Amino acid sequence: MTQIDPKKVADTVAALKRKPIVSNACIGCSACVAISGDVFELNDDGYSIVMDIADYEGKDVDDSIVACPVSAISWSK
């Protein structure tokens, strides 16, 4: 029988709870909204913000990170 490694389980759970963050470097180009509209939206000032959803994995966040022209998006640690 295979034993479950508690550290691997904890690392996996932590990875699933990662949340994207948008820095104040955002210029409001809305590329992230176009790519991941279920994760990002523009606030009243025209800058990207992260919507509060249950799970960010599988939502094309990595594509938004790459597309951001000022590298304002990253994953939380």
TORRORO-231231 format. One record per residue: x, y, z of N, C-alpha, C, O, CB in turn; residue in one letter. Coordinates in steps of 0.02 Angstrom, whole numbers, plus 32768, in hexadecimal, padded with zeros to 4 digits. Glycine has a CB too. Example, Ala and Ser with C-alpha at 12.3 -4.5 7.8 and 13.67 -1.06 7.14 Angstrom:
# TORRORO-231231
+------+------+------+------+------+------+------+------+------+------+------+------+------+------+------+------+
|  n.u |  n.v |  n.w | ca.u | ca.v | ca.w |  c.u |  c.v |  c.w |  o.u |  o.v |  o.w | cb.u | cb.v | cb.w | code |
+------+------+------+------+------+------+------+------+------+------+------+------+------+------+------+------+
| 8294 | 7EE4 | 8186 | 8267 | 7F1F | 8186 | 8294 | 7F5B | 8186 | 82C8 | 7F5A | 81A7 | 8235 | 7F20 | 81C4 |    a |
| 8282 | 7F90 | 8162 | 82AC | 7FCB | 8165 | 8285 | 8002 | 818A | 829E | 8039 | 8192 | 82C0 | 7FE2 | 811E |    s |
+------+------+------+------+------+------+------+------+------+------+------+------+------+------+------+------+
# end
This chain:
# TORRORO-231231
+------+------+------+------+------+------+------+------+------+------+------+------+------+------+------+------+
|  n.u |  n.v |  n.w | ca.u | ca.v | ca.w |  c.u |  c.v |  c.w |  o.u |  o.v |  o.w | cb.u | cb.v | cb.w | code |
+------+------+------+------+------+------+------+------+------+------+------+------+------+------+------+------+
| 802A | 7FC5 | 8000 | 8000 | 8000 | 8000 | 802D | 803E | 8000 | 805E | 8042 | 8025 | 7FD0 | 8000 | 803D |    m |
| 801B | 806E | 7FD7 | 8041 | 80AC | 7FD3 | 802C | 80DB | 800B | 7FF1 | 80E4 | 8019 | 8036 | 80CE | 7F8E |    t |
| 805E | 80F9 | 802A | 804F | 812A | 805F | 804B | 816F | 8040 | 806E | 8180 | 8011 | 8085 | 8128 | 8096 |    q |
| 801F | 8196 | 805C | 8016 | 81DB | 8046 | 8048 | 8207 | 806B | 804D | 8205 | 80A9 | 7FCD | 81F4 | 8052 |    i |
| 806C | 822E | 8045 | 809D | 825C | 8062 | 807A | 829D | 8076 | 8063 | 82C1 | 804A | 80D8 | 826A | 8030 |    d |
| 8075 | 82AB | 80B6 | 8051 | 82E8 | 80CD | 806C | 8328 | 80AE | 8046 | 8357 | 80A2 | 8053 | 82EC | 8118 |    p |
| 80AE | 832C | 80A3 | 80CB | 8368 | 8085 | 80B3 | 8371 | 803E | 80A3 | 83A9 | 8029 | 8118 | 8365 | 8087 |    k |
| 80AF | 833B | 8018 | 8097 | 8340 | 7FD3 | 804E | 8355 | 7FD2 | 8039 | 837C | 7FA7 | 80A0 | 82FC | 7FAE |    k |
| 8027 | 833B | 8000 | 7FE1 | 834E | 8004 | 7FDB | 8398 | 8014 | 7FB4 | 83BC | 7FF5 | 7FBC | 8323 | 803A |    v |
| 8002 | 83AF | 8045 | 8001 | 83F6 | 8058 | 8016 | 8423 | 801E | 7FF9 | 8457 | 8013 | 802E | 8402 | 8095 |    a |
| 804A | 840E | 7FF9 | 8061 | 8435 | 7FC0 | 802C | 8438 | 7F89 | 8022 | 846D | 7F6A | 80A2 | 8417 | 7FA4 |    d |
| 800A | 8401 | 7F7E | 7FD5 | 83FF | 7F4B | 7F9B | 842C | 7F5F | 7F81 | 8452 | 7F36 | 7FBD | 83B8 | 7F40 |    t |
| 7F87 | 8429 | 7F9D | 7F50 | 8453 | 7FB6 | 7F63 | 849C | 7FB1 | 7F3A | 84C6 | 7F9C | 7F3E | 8441 | 7FFF |    v |
| 7FA1 | 84AD | 7FC2 | 7FB8 | 84F3 | 7FBE | 7FB7 | 850B | 7F76 | 7FA3 | 8544 | 7F69 | 7FFF | 84F9 | 7FDC |    a |
| 7FCC | 84E1 | 7F48 | 7FCD | 84F4 | 7F01 | 7F86 | 8500 | 7EE8 | 7F7B | 852D | 7EBF | 7FEF | 84BE | 7ED7 |    a |
| 7F57 | 84D9 | 7F00 | 7F12 | 84E2 | 7EEA | 7EF2 | 8521 | 7F07 | 7EC0 | 853A | 7EEC | 7EE9 | 84A6 | 7EFE |    l |
| 7F0F | 853B | 7F3C | 7EF4 | 8577 | 7F5B | 7F17 | 85B7 | 7F44 | 7F09 | 85ED | 7F5D | 7EF8 | 8572 | 7FA6 |    k |
| 7F44 | 85B0 | 7F14 | 7F66 | 85EC | 7EFA | 7F33 | 861C | 7EDC | 7F00 | 8607 | 7EC1 | 7F9C | 85D9 | 7EC6 |    r |
| 7F43 | 865B | 7EE1 | 7F17 | 868E | 7EC6 | 7F42 | 86BD | 7E9C | 7F79 | 86D0 | 7EB1 | 7EF0 | 86B5 | 7EFE |    k |
| 7F2A | 86D1 | 7E62 | 7F50 | 8702 | 7E3B | 7F4C | 8746 | 7E5E | 7F1B | 8756 | 7E7F | 7F36 | 8706 | 7DF3 |    p |
| 7F81 | 876C | 7E55 | 7F81 | 87B0 | 7E6F | 7F95 | 87E0 | 7E37 | 7FBA | 87CE | 7E09 | 7FB3 | 87B7 | 7EAC |    i |
| 7F7B | 881C | 7E3B | 7F8A | 8850 | 7E0A | 7FAD | 8889 | 7E2E | 7F92 | 88A4 | 7E5F | 7F49 | 8869 | 7DE5 |    v |
| 7FE8 | 889A | 7E17 | 800E | 88D0 | 7E38 | 7FF5 | 8914 | 7E20 | 7FCE | 8919 | 7DF1 | 8059 | 88C8 | 7E2C |    s |
| 800E | 8948 | 7E40 | 7FFB | 898C | 7E2C | 801E | 89A1 | 7DEB | 8016 | 89DA | 7DD5 | 800C | 89BD | 7E63 |    n |
| 8043 | 8974 | 7DCD | 8062 | 8981 | 7D8B | 802E | 897C | 7D53 | 803C | 898E | 7D1A | 809C | 8951 | 7D7E |    a |
| 7FF3 | 8962 | 7D62 | 7FBE | 8959 | 7D30 | 7FB0 | 899A | 7D0C | 7FAA | 89CF | 7D2B | 7F7D | 893E | 7D51 |    c |
| 7FAB | 8996 | 7CC9 | 7F9C | 89D1 | 7CA0 | 7F55 | 89CF | 7C85 | 7F41 | 89FC | 7C60 | 7FCE | 89D6 | 7C67 |    i |
| 7F2F | 899C | 7C97 | 7EEA | 8997 | 7C82 | 7EE0 | 8984 | 7C39 | 7EAE | 8998 | 7C1B | 7EC9 | 89D8 | 7C8D |    g |
| 7F0D | 895D | 7C1D | 7F08 | 894A | 7BD7 | 7ED0 | 8917 | 7BCB | 7EB8 | 8910 | 7B93 | 7F4A | 892D | 7BBE |    c |
| 7EBB | 88F5 | 7BFE | 7E85 | 88C3 | 7BFF | 7E94 | 8882 | 7BDA | 7E67 | 885C | 7BCB | 7E48 | 88E1 | 7BE1 |    s |
| 7ED4 | 8875 | 7BCC | 7EE5 | 8835 | 7BAD | 7ED1 | 87FB | 7BDA | 7EB8 | 87C8 | 7BC2 | 7F31 | 8832 | 7B9F |    a |
| 7EDB | 8802 | 7C1B | 7ECA | 87CC | 7C4A | 7E7F | 87C1 | 7C4C | 7E68 | 8788 | 7C52 | 7EE3 | 87DD | 7C90 |    c |
| 7E58 | 87F5 | 7C45 | 7E0F | 87EF | 7C45 | 7DF9 | 87CA | 7C06 | 7DCC | 87A0 | 7C09 | 7DED | 8835 | 7C49 |    v |
| 7E19 | 87D9 | 7BCE | 7E08 | 87B8 | 7B8F | 7E19 | 876E | 7B92 | 7DF5 | 8744 | 7B75 | 7E2C | 87D9 | 7B55 |    a |
| 7E4E | 875D | 7BB4 | 7E65 | 8717 | 7BB7 | 7E42 | 86F1 | 7BEF | 7E2C | 86B8 | 7BE5 | 7EB0 | 8714 | 7BC1 |    i |
| 7E3C | 8710 | 7C29 | 7E21 | 86EE | 7C64 | 7DEA | 8719 | 7C84 | 7DF0 | 8730 | 7CBC | 7E59 | 86E0 | 7C98 |    s |
| 7DB6 | 8723 | 7C5E | 7D7F | 874E | 7C75 | 7D5A | 8735 | 7CB2 | 7D34 | 875A | 7CD1 | 7D50 | 8758 | 7C3E |    g |
| 7D63 | 86F5 | 7CC2 | 7D43 | 86DB | 7CFE | 7D70 | 86E3 | 7D3C | 7D5D | 86CF | 7D73 | 7D32 | 8691 | 7CF4 |    d |
| 7DAB | 8700 | 7D32 | 7DDA | 870C | 7D69 | 7DE7 | 8756 | 7D73 | 7DEB | 876E | 7DAC | 7E1C | 86E7 | 7D5C |    v |
| 7DEF | 877A | 7D3C | 7E02 | 87C1 | 7D3F | 7DC9 | 87ED | 7D26 | 7DA3 | 87DA | 7CFA | 7E41 | 87CF | 7D17 |    f |
| 7DC4 | 8828 | 7D43 | 7D97 | 885C | 7D2A | 7DB8 | 889F | 7D35 | 7DE8 | 88A5 | 7D5C | 7D51 | 8858 | 7D4E |    e |
| 7D9F | 88D2 | 7D13 | 7DBA | 8915 | 7D1D | 7D91 | 8938 | 7D52 | 7D54 | 8935 | 7D54 | 7DB9 | 893D | 7CDB |    l |
| 7DB5 | 895B | 7D7E | 7D92 | 8981 | 7DB2 | 7D7A | 89C4 | 7D96 | 7D83 | 89D1 | 7D5B | 7DC1 | 898C | 7DF0 |    n |
| 7D5D | 89ED | 7DC0 | 7D42 | 8A2D | 7DA9 | 7D77 | 8A5C | 7D8D | 7D68 | 8A89 | 7D66 | 7D1E | 8A4F | 7DE2 |    d |
| 7DB5 | 8A52 | 7DA2 | 7DED | 8A7B | 7D88 | 7E0B | 8A5F | 7D49 | 7E39 | 8A7C | 7D2C | 7E22 | 8A82 | 7DBE |    d |
| 7DF3 | 8A25 | 7D32 | 7E0B | 8A07 | 7CF4 | 7E46 | 89D8 | 7CFC | 7E66 | 89C7 | 7CCB | 7E1D | 8A3C | 7CC6 |    g |
| 7E55 | 89C5 | 7D3A | 7E8D | 8997 | 7D46 | 7E73 | 8951 | 7D57 | 7E3C | 894A | 7D72 | 7EBA | 89B1 | 7D7E |    y |
| 7E9B | 8920 | 7D48 | 7E87 | 88DB | 7D54 | 7E86 | 88CA | 7D9E | 7EB2 | 88DF | 7DC4 | 7EB6 | 88AB | 7D2F |    s |
| 7E54 | 88A4 | 7DB1 | 7E50 | 8888 | 7DF4 | 7E3D | 883F | 7DEE | 7E22 | 8829 | 7DBC | 7E1C | 88B0 | 7E21 |    i |
| 7E4C | 8819 | 7E22 | 7E3D | 87D2 | 7E24 | 7DF9 | 87C8 | 7E45 | 7DED | 87E0 | 7E7C | 7E75 | 87AA | 7E49 |    v |
| 7DCE | 87A4 | 7E23 | 7D8D | 8794 | 7E41 | 7D95 | 875E | 7E75 | 7DC2 | 8734 | 7E70 | 7D5A | 877E | 7E0A |    m |
| 7D6A | 875E | 7EA6 | 7D6D | 872D | 7EDB | 7D45 | 86EF | 7EC6 | 7D07 | 86F0 | 7EC8 | 7D52 | 874A | 7F1E |    d |
| 7D68 | 86BB | 7EB1 | 7D48 | 867D | 7E9D | 7D67 | 8643 | 7EC5 | 7D9B | 864C | 7EE4 | 7D4F | 8670 | 7E50 |    i |
| 7D47 | 860A | 7EC4 | 7D5D | 85D2 | 7EED | 7D9F | 85B3 | 7ED5 | 7DC7 | 859E | 7EFE | 7D28 | 859D | 7EED |    a |
| 7DAA | 85B0 | 7E93 | 7DE4 | 858D | 7E79 | 7DFE | 85B0 | 7E3B | 7DD8 | 85BC | 7E0C | 7DD3 | 8543 | 7E69 |    d |
| 7E3D | 85C1 | 7E3B | 7E5B | 85E6 | 7E02 | 7E80 | 85B8 | 7DD2 | 7E93 | 85CD | 7D9B | 7E8A | 861A | 7E1C |    y |
| 7E8B | 857A | 7DE6 | 7EAE | 854B | 7DBA | 7E83 | 853B | 7D7D | 7E46 | 8535 | 7D82 | 7EC1 | 850A | 7DE1 |    e |
| 7EA4 | 8534 | 7D44 | 7E80 | 8522 | 7D07 | 7E59 | 855B | 7CE9 | 7E2C | 8550 | 7CC0 | 7E53 | 84E9 | 7D14 |    g |
| 7E68 | 8598 | 7CFD | 7E42 | 85D3 | 7CE5 | 7E6D | 85FE | 7CB7 | 7E5E | 863A | 7CAE | 7E2A | 85FC | 7D20 |    k |
| 7EA0 | 85E3 | 7C98 | 7ECC | 8607 | 7C6A | 7EF2 | 8640 | 7C8A | 7F06 | 866F | 7C68 | 7EA4 | 8621 | 7C30 |    d |
| 7EFC | 863D | 7CCB | 7F21 | 8672 | 7CEE | 7F69 | 8676 | 7CD4 | 7F84 | 86AC | 7CCC | 7F21 | 8667 | 7D3A |    v |
| 7F88 | 863C | 7CC9 | 7FCD | 863C | 7CAF | 7FD1 | 8661 | 7C6C | 8002 | 8684 | 7C5F | 7FE6 | 85F4 | 7CA7 |    d |
| 7F9F | 8658 | 7C42 | 7F9E | 867C | 7C02 | 7F98 | 86C8 | 7C0D | 7FB7 | 86EF | 7BE9 | 7F63 | 8663 | 7BD6 |    d |
| 7F71 | 86DB | 7C3E | 7F6B | 8723 | 7C4E | 7FAC | 873F | 7C69 | 7FBF | 8777 | 7C59 | 7F33 | 872E | 7C82 |    s |
| 7FCF | 8717 | 7C91 | 8010 | 872C | 7CAC | 8040 | 873A | 7C72 | 8063 | 876C | 7C72 | 802D | 86F7 | 7CDC |    i |
| 8042 | 870C | 7C42 | 806F | 8714 | 7C09 | 805B | 874F | 7BDD | 8086 | 8772 | 7BC3 | 8071 | 86D3 | 7BE0 |    v |
| 801A | 8759 | 7BD5 | 8001 | 878E | 7BA9 | 8008 | 87D4 | 7BC5 | 8007 | 8805 | 7BA0 | 7FBA | 8781 | 7B98 |    a |
| 800D | 87DA | 7C06 | 8010 | 881D | 7C25 | 804E | 8842 | 7C0D | 8086 | 882B | 7C18 | 8010 | 8817 | 7C73 |    c |
| 8045 | 887C | 7BEC | 807F | 889F | 7BD0 | 80AD | 88BF | 7C03 | 80E5 | 88D3 | 7BF3 | 8066 | 88D4 | 7BA1 |    p |
| 8096 | 88C5 | 7C41 | 80C0 | 88E4 | 7C75 | 80CF | 88B4 | 7CAF | 80E6 | 88C9 | 7CE4 | 809E | 8923 | 7C90 |    v |
| 80C1 | 8874 | 7CA5 | 80CE | 8840 | 7CD7 | 80AF | 8851 | 7D1B | 80CF | 8849 | 7D4F | 8119 | 8836 | 7CDF |    s |
| 8071 | 8868 | 7D1A | 8050 | 887D | 7D57 | 802C | 8843 | 7D7B | 8014 | 884C | 7DB3 | 801E | 88B3 | 7D49 |    a |
| 8027 | 8809 | 7D5A | 8002 | 87D1 | 7D77 | 8032 | 879A | 7D8B | 8061 | 878A | 7D67 | 7FCE | 87B7 | 7D44 |    i |
| 8026 | 877D | 7DC4 | 804D | 8744 | 7DDB | 8021 | 8719 | 7E08 | 7FEA | 872C | 7E1A | 808E | 875B | 7E01 |    s |
| 803B | 86DF | 7E1B | 8019 | 86B4 | 7E4B | 8030 | 86C6 | 7E91 | 806A | 86D7 | 7E9C | 8027 | 8668 | 7E3C |    w |
| 8002 | 86C4 | 7EC0 | 8015 | 86CE | 7F06 | 8041 | 8694 | 7F1C | 803E | 865D | 7EFF | 7FD7 | 86D5 | 7F34 |    s |
| 8068 | 869F | 7F4E | 8095 | 866A | 7F67 | 8073 | 8641 | 7F9B | 8091 | 8613 | 7FB6 | 80D5 | 8688 | 7F83 |    k |
+------+------+------+------+------+------+------+------+------+------+------+------+------+------+------+------+
# end
